[in-house]
């Protein structure tokens, strides 16, 4: 997207997670969610976090987003300390979280109203660009109850991309979708990532999904969550989740997870 569309495309951000520890405490219990987590992500890199349920993957994503603060350690985006949420680090959740009283176009332009200097015409151009990007141009006037699960997630992805964040954080965004819809979205997300080159961190339980999408798969241990290994994914894109190459690497990663 060029400056004439509203703003120059933001360069992807580098991320640094340094010695992050997180506890959740109540009057009765204490949960040690994360322990001394260190993770570095290059600008434009697509990193997938995998690990058993309860290992703190989503908590780590929330801390990177600035939605939760660590008890110890720090997170940096391009060297700037993350102290709260911001439009350059946006989260796509498992549920679309679209506003049901707005149509698809209204959902996408909603966040753009908070971007300084954008007029109504610029917001429309940006929204239309992203509707085409995710394949929803024909459904811009549709309301949330009229959309399938896959269409809702496409709309949610467009809404996250429209403000041009430097980092896109994805928390199991395809988990509730049927297999055919997921597989099409895997191809679409790879195409969009190649075009926009955002820094992406994706949390998933699906090891094959991680191999299909990521440049790197990072393994987290059972609670308290720690980084316990990683695998580079040196497979040509676009990747098909059903290929033998994806299955073979996913098998190696699954075996490593079982051995933790």
Buried (B, 14 or more C-beta within 10 A) or exposed (E): BEEEBBBEBBEBBBBBBBEBBBBBEEEEEEBBBBBBBEBEBBBBBBBBBBBBEBBBBBBBBBBBBBBBBBBBBBBBBBEEEBEEBBBBBBBBBBBBEBEEEBBBBBBBBBBBEEBEEBEEEBBBBBBBBBBEBBBBEEBBEBBBEEBEBBBBBBBBBBBBBBBBBBBBBBBBBBBBBEEEBBBBBBBBBBBBBEEBBBBBBBBBEBBBBBBBBBBBBBBBBBBBBBBBBBBEBEBEBBBEBEEEBBEEBBEEBEEBBEEB
